[in-house]
Amino acid sequence: MSKSKSPSADSMVLSRREREIMDALFEAGELSAQEVRAVLPEAPGYSAVRALLAKLVEKKIIDFREDGLRYIYFPVMAQEEARASAMQKLLKTFFGGSTAAAVNALLGMNGEKLTTSEVSELKAAIEKAKQE
């Protein structure tokens, strides 16, 4: 992927439907508009799906190739890279860029208790962050 194709953090802000489409594309690898429509819950009309796909292409999050009369759409970045970009936007927008503030907010959500394994995993991640 060339530098000009890289999506900005702002372009990674996705609507619910755009996220559903991205989930489908990440799972399948590539899909036609009709195949996307077939896997969406309570799918909108074909024209709406095509408009959503065009918006994702415009945001440089997906691209397409021609296959006869159909366009086949595919993500232009790995799912992990897309997650990281979306998370950076979330941190900047809601937590002033503070990872600690975001983690504290997550830990306080829903009053859920962490398992011993989850606590160990978090401790290991914190130790790794200290060393970097």
PyMOL commands that set and color helices and strands:
alter all, ss='L'
color gray80, all
select helices_A, chain A and resi 3-5+10-12+16-28+33-39+46-58+79-95+99-111+116-131
alter helices_A, ss='H'
color red, helices_A
select strands_A, chain A and resi 31-32+62-67+70-75
alter strands_A, ss='S'
color yellow, strands_A
deselect
rebuild
show_as cartoon
